[in-house]
Amino acid sequence: MELKDIKAVYFIGAGGIGMSAIARYFIHRGLVVAGYDKTPSDLTRRLEQEGMLIHYEENIDEIPHACCDKENCLVIYTPAIPATHQELEYFRQKGFEIQKRAQVLGTLTRTHKGLCVAGTHGKTSTSTMCAHIMHQSHVDCNAFLGGISKNYGTNYILSDASDYVVIEADEFDRSFHWLSPWMTVITSTDPDHLDIYGTKEAYLESFRHYTELIQPGGALIIHTNLEVQPNVQDGVHTYTYSRDKGDFHAENIIIDNGEIVFDFISPIESIQKVKLGQPVPINIENGVAAMAMAQLNGCTADELKFGIGTYHGVDRRFDFKIQTDKHVFLSDYAHHPKEILQSAKSLKELYKGRKITVIFQPHLYTRTRDFYKEFADALSHFDEVVLTEIYPAREQPIPGITSQIIYDNLQPDVEKDIIRKDDVLNYVKSRDFDVLIVLGAGDLDNYVPQITRLIEEKK
């Protein structure tokens, strides 16, 4: 089924961040867009306001009539949905065309010039940065993002005039193998999703195969420190980048008084005194990658400088809620040990001499089982660590795997505690904090507005 022939689209797992971006694409095209999600959220409510029909009960009777014609309706599902889902089984039995989210994105990379960002971490910030730089430039772009851009209040950017589409390339379930990138950044390849891949070697092989998918004439922009060995086609240009070295990198970095300025070094055209709109140290590296891809696709020096300077960040990615001399509070999506380590290092660099407390909700039993020592090592870079119970997401509990195994491996000089998630608000209310960060990919972020109010009341 060609995308141009579709009249209705049904989403199973409608409220996922990646799924919702595609839903918005089809809503904009004027199609009937409907779907199921397990629970209501701010995102699903916004989609309903935009015209999507969503229900929250697994029930085939709730499927709208317009989505019951297999000749005209495309069904899209997320890999997190179990194969036994009633509605998914219904569509399969009736012979509907059913695609994963990544398959749809893959089609878009074959009808547009796909600018993709892959990696264990950094891909949401880097892709959103690149999308903002390009969208405000004369080049422009469409974008399907893995987070809500603070510049646009959405995870979807539309341009009827541009042939470019910026896409976050997700390695979970090998989803990014459906893509045909024109250009791609690879930010990191630290092993993750071992419940899917099994071994580090299989994980790295997945990224190596991904590099084979880049279209001739395009480019690979790869971090200098990665273990993966690219295997690009003839005609694909390969560039390296990092914060401090590579074809693209930063020099003369100044971090002072809440601002970050650096020189962007490029084989095409270097740019002096670039000011980060979201002044977080890890965004120096992310910004270099985003500027590199935008520059390779025609953005001018002035457009690059303006774009990076006006970038406001992504919800749940170093998302500052309070920044005063007395209190700093932010939330971040970091849920892999390397991401947590980067968060700790960035905060230490920004707030030298201040006490930094983290409240961390581990995500997935398998990830905790596979990396509990690495989690403990990374978290030990904070001054105080507070753990809550593991967020299970799609998984069932594993005997013996709890937050306690992370707690037991924290360095002895770290202040530490374990509390129930339901007790987080009382914990915050009863304590005073200097710099506080809530970390994790689970649902602890739902408490952030209330935590913000509690800390503001302490002023």
C-alpha positions in Angstrom: 0.0 0.0 0.0 1.4 3.4 -1.0 1.2 6.2 1.5 -0.6 8.3 -1.1 -3.4 5.7 -1.4 -4.2 5.6 2.4 -7.5 7.2 3.6 -7.4 6.1 7.2 -4.7 5.2 9.7 -5.0 3.2 12.9 -2.3 3.3 15.6 -1.9 0.6 18.3 0.1 2.4 21.0 -1.0 5.8 19.9 0.5 7.8 22.8 4.2 6.9 22.3 6.4 9.8 21.5 7.5 8.4 18.1 4.0 7.2 17.2 2.4 10.5 17.9 4.8 12.3 15.5 3.6 10.0 12.6 0.0 10.5 13.7 0.4 14.2 13.4 1.8 13.8 9.9 -1.4 11.9 8.8 -3.7 14.3 10.7 -2.1 17.1 8.7 -2.8 15.3 5.5 -6.5 15.2 6.4 -6.8 11.5 6.8 -9.0 9.7 9.4 -6.6 9.0 12.3 -7.6 6.8 15.2 -6.0 4.4 17.7 -5.6 2.7 21.0 -3.4 3.5 24.0 -3.2 2.0 27.4 -3.6 5.2 29.4 -4.5 8.8 28.8 -1.6 11.3 28.9 -1.0 15.0 28.1 0.2 13.8 24.7 -2.9 11.7 23.9 -5.1 14.6 25.0 -3.3 16.9 22.7 -3.7 14.4 19.8 -7.4 14.2 20.5 -7.6 18.0 20.4 -5.8 17.9 17.0 -8.4 15.5 15.6 -7.3 12.0 16.5 -9.8 9.5 17.8 -8.3 7.6 20.7 -9.7 5.0 23.1 -8.1 3.4 26.1 -9.8 0.0 26.3 -8.5 -3.0 24.4 -11.7 -3.6 22.4 -12.3 -4.1 18.7 -15.7 -2.6 19.0 -14.0 0.7 19.7 -12.3 0.7 16.3 -14.0 3.5 14.1 -15.9 2.4 11.0 -13.5 4.3 8.7 -10.7 2.1 10.0 -12.4 -1.2 9.2 -11.8 -1.1 5.4 -8.6 -3.1 4.8 -8.2 -1.6 1.3 -7.8 1.9 2.5 -6.6 1.7 6.2 -3.0 1.3 7.3 -2.4 -0.1 10.7 0.7 1.0 12.6 2.0 -0.5 15.8 4.8 -0.1 18.2 7.1 -3.1 19.1 6.1 -2.5 22.8 2.7 -3.9 22.0 2.4 -7.6 22.7 1.5 -10.0 19.8 -1.6 -11.1 21.8 -3.2 -7.6 21.7 -6.8 -8.1 20.8 -6.9 -5.3 18.2 -3.6 -6.3 16.6 -4.9 -9.9 16.3 -8.1 -8.6 14.7 -6.3 -6.6 12.0 -4.0 -9.6 11.3 -6.9 -12.0 10.9 -8.7 -9.6 8.6 -5.7 -9.2 6.4 -5.0 -5.5 6.9 -1.6 -4.0 6.0 0.2 -3.7 9.3 3.5 -1.9 9.6 5.8 -1.0 12.4 6.4 2.7 13.1 9.9 2.3 11.7 8.6 0.9 8.4 6.6 4.1 7.9 9.6 6.2 8.7 11.6 4.1 6.2 9.2 4.9 3.5 9.6 8.6 4.2 13.4 8.3 4.0 12.9 6.9 0.5 10.6 9.7 -0.6 12.6 12.5 1.1 16.3 13.1 1.9 16.4 11.5 5.4 18.7 13.1 7.9 18.9 10.5 10.7 20.4 10.5 14.1 21.3 7.2 15.7 23.0 6.2 18.9 22.5 4.8 22.4 22.1 8.3 23.7 22.1 11.9 22.5 19.9 11.2 19.5 16.9 13.1 20.6 18.7 16.3 21.5 20.9 16.1 18.4 18.1 15.4 16.0 15.9 18.2 17.6 18.8 20.6 17.4 19.5 19.8 13.7 15.7 20.1 12.9 15.5 23.5 14.5 18.7 24.8 12.8 17.4 23.6 9.4 13.8 24.6 9.9 14.7 28.3 10.6 17.2 28.3 7.7 16.5 28.8 4.0 16.9 25.0 3.6 14.0 24.1 5.9 13.0 20.5 6.8 10.3 18.2 8.1 11.0 16.3 11.3 9.8 13.3 13.3 11.4 13.6 16.7 11.7 11.4 19.8 10.9 14.3 22.2 8.8 17.4 22.5 10.8 20.4 21.1 10.5 23.4 23.4 10.9 25.6 20.3 7.7 24.2 18.7 5.8 22.5 21.5 5.6 19.3 19.4 7.6 16.4 18.1 6.6 17.0 14.5 7.8 19.7 12.2 6.1 20.2 8.8 7.4 21.8 5.7 5.6 21.5 2.4 8.5 23.1 0.6 11.5 21.1 1.8 12.7 17.7 0.6 14.5 17.0 3.9 13.2 15.0 6.8 15.0 14.8 10.1 14.4 11.4 11.9 15.5 9.9 15.2 16.8 6.5 14.2 15.9 4.1 17.0 18.0 0.9 17.5 15.4 -0.8 19.7 14.2 -3.9 18.0 16.5 -3.1 15.1 14.0 -0.5 14.0 16.6 1.7 12.2 17.3 -1.0 9.7 14.1 0.0 7.9 15.6 3.4 7.1 17.5 4.6 4.0 19.4 7.7 5.3 20.7 10.4 3.0 23.0 11.3 5.9 23.2 10.1 9.5 25.0 11.0 12.7 25.9 8.1 15.1 26.4 9.6 18.5 27.2 6.5 20.6 27.2 2.7 20.6 27.3 1.8 24.3 25.5 -1.6 24.5 21.8 -1.4 25.5 18.6 -3.4 24.8 20.5 -6.6 25.5 17.1 -8.3 26.0 16.8 -7.8 22.2 20.4 -8.2 21.1 21.8 -10.7 23.6 25.4 -9.6 23.3 27.5 -6.4 22.9 28.8 -7.9 19.6 25.3 -8.2 18.2 24.5 -4.7 19.2 27.6 -3.3 17.4 26.9 -5.4 14.4 23.5 -3.8 14.2 25.0 -0.4 13.9 27.6 -1.6 11.4 24.7 -2.9 9.2 22.9 0.5 9.7 25.9 2.3 8.1 25.4 0.1 5.0 22.0 1.7 4.4 23.3 5.2 3.8 22.5 6.3 0.2 25.5 6.9 -2.1 26.3 10.6 -2.3 25.2 11.0 1.3 27.4 11.0 4.5 28.1 9.4 7.8 29.0 11.7 10.7 30.4 9.4 13.4 31.7 10.1 16.9 35.5 9.6 17.2 35.2 7.2 20.2 32.9 4.5 18.8 33.9 0.8 18.6 31.6 0.1 15.6 33.4 -0.3 12.3 31.4 1.4 9.5 30.8 -0.4 6.2 29.5 2.4 4.0 28.7 2.0 0.3 30.9 3.6 -2.4 30.2 7.3 -2.7 29.3 7.8 0.9 31.5 10.4 2.6 32.6 9.7 6.2 33.3 12.5 8.7 34.2 12.3 12.4 33.2 14.6 15.3 33.4 15.0 19.0 33.7 17.8 21.5 37.5 18.0 21.3 38.6 16.3 18.1 37.6 15.1 14.6 36.7 16.7 11.3 34.0 18.7 13.2 34.7 19.7 16.8 34.8 22.6 19.3 37.6 24.8 20.4 38.1 27.8 22.8 35.2 26.6 25.0 34.1 29.0 27.6 31.6 27.9 30.4 30.8 30.8 32.7 27.9 32.3 34.5 25.4 29.9 33.0 26.5 30.5 29.4 28.5 28.3 27.0 30.4 29.8 24.0 32.8 27.9 21.6 34.3 28.0 18.2 32.8 25.5 15.7 35.7 23.9 13.7 34.7 22.5 10.3 36.4 21.3 7.1 33.8 23.4 5.3 33.7 26.7 7.2 34.6 27.3 10.8 32.5 29.6 12.9 33.7 31.6 15.9 31.9 32.4 19.1 28.9 30.1 18.8 26.6 30.5 21.8 24.5 27.5 23.0 20.9 28.3 23.4 20.5 25.5 26.0 23.8 25.9 27.9 24.5 22.4 29.0 28.0 21.0 28.5 26.9 17.8 26.8 25.2 19.9 24.2 28.5 21.2 23.0 29.1 17.7 21.5 25.5 17.3 20.4 25.6 20.8 18.9 28.7 20.0 16.9 27.0 17.0 15.3 23.8 18.9 14.6 25.6 21.8 13.0 27.8 19.4 11.0 24.8 17.7 9.4 23.0 21.0 8.8 26.1 22.6 7.3 26.6 19.6 5.0 23.1 20.2 3.7 23.5 23.8 2.9 22.9 25.9 6.0 25.0 29.1 6.1 27.3 30.2 8.9 24.8 32.8 10.1 21.9 30.3 10.0 24.0 27.8 12.0 24.9 30.4 14.6 21.4 31.7 14.9 19.8 28.2 15.0 22.1 26.8 17.8 21.7 30.1 19.7 17.9 30.0 19.7 17.6 26.3 20.5 15.5 25.9 23.7 15.9 22.2 24.3 13.6 19.1 24.6 11.1 18.2 27.3 12.8 15.8 29.8 16.3 16.4 28.3 18.2 18.6 30.8 14.8 20.3 31.4 15.4 23.0 33.9 12.4 24.0 36.0 14.1 26.2 38.6 17.4 28.0 38.3 18.2 30.4 41.2 21.2 31.0 43.5 19.4 29.0 46.2 17.8 26.2 44.2 18.3 24.4 40.9 15.8 21.7 39.8 15.7 19.8 36.5 14.5 16.6 35.0 16.3 14.4 32.5 15.4 11.3 30.5 18.8 9.6 31.1 18.3 5.9 31.8 21.6 4.3 30.6 24.8 4.4 32.7 26.7 6.4 30.1 23.9 9.0 29.9 23.7 9.2 33.7 27.5 9.8 33.8 27.2 12.6 31.3 24.4 14.2 33.3 26.5 14.1 36.4 29.6 15.5 34.7 27.6 18.2 33.0 26.1 19.3 36.3 29.4 19.2 38.1 30.9 21.4 35.4 28.0 23.8 35.5 27.6 24.0 39.3 31.1 23.7 40.7 31.1 23.4 44.5 27.4 22.9 44.9 25.8 19.7 46.3 24.0 17.7 43.6 21.3 15.3 44.5 19.7 12.8 42.1 16.4 10.9 42.4 16.7 8.0 40.0 14.0 5.6 38.8 15.7 2.6 37.1 14.0 1.6 33.8 13.5 -2.1 33.0 14.4 -5.2 35.0 16.7 -6.5 32.3 18.6 -3.3 32.0 19.1 -3.2 35.7 20.2 -6.8 35.8 22.7 -6.2 32.9 24.1 -2.9 34.1 23.6 -2.5 37.9 27.3 -2.1 38.6 27.6 0.5 35.8 24.6 2.3 37.1 26.1 2.4 40.6 29.5 3.7 39.2 27.7 6.5 37.2 25.4 7.5 40.1 28.3 7.7 42.5 29.4 10.8 40.6 26.6 12.6 42.3 26.9 13.8 45.9 23.6 12.2 47.0 21.6 9.4 45.4 18.0 8.5 46.1 16.6 5.4 44.4 13.0 4.4 43.7 11.7 1.1 42.6 12.3 -0.1 39.0 9.8 1.0 36.3 8.9 -2.2 34.5 7.5 -0.8 31.2 6.9 -3.9 29.1 8.6 -6.4 31.4 7.7 -8.8 34.2 9.7 -8.8 37.5 12.9 -10.8 37.6 13.6 -12.5 41.0 16.4 -10.7 42.9 16.5 -7.7 40.6 15.5 -4.6 42.5 17.0 -1.1 43.1 18.7 -2.6 46.1 21.5 -4.1 43.9 22.3 -0.7 42.6 22.2 0.8 46.1 24.6 -1.9 47.5 27.2 -1.1 44.8 27.3 2.7 45.3 30.6 4.2 46.4 30.8 4.3 50.3 31.3 8.1 50.3 28.0 8.8 48.6 25.0 9.8 50.6 22.2 7.4 49.6 18.7 6.3 50.3 15.9 4.1 48.8 12.3 5.3 48.9 9.0 4.3 47.3 8.0 6.3 44.3 4.8 7.2 46.1 6.9 8.8 48.9 8.9 11.1 46.6 6.8 14.2 47.2 7.0 13.8 51.0 10.7 13.2 50.7 11.2 16.4 48.7 8.9 18.3 51.1 10.9 17.3 54.1 14.3 18.1 52.7 16.2 21.0 51.4 18.2 20.7 48.2 20.9 22.7 46.5 20.8 21.2 43.0 18.2 18.4 42.4 17.8 16.3 39.3 15.1 13.7 38.6 16.5 11.0 36.3 14.9 8.1 34.3 12.7 7.1 31.4 9.8 5.9 33.5 6.9 7.7 35.1 8.7 9.6 37.9 8.6 12.6 35.6 4.8 12.9 36.3 5.8 14.3 39.7 8.0 17.1 38.3 5.3 19.8 38.3 4.5 19.0 42.0 8.2 18.9 42.9 8.7 22.2 41.3 5.9 23.8 43.4 7.2 22.2 46.6 10.7 23.6 46.0 9.4 27.1 45.0 7.4 27.1 48.3 10.8 26.8 50.1 12.0 30.2 48.8 
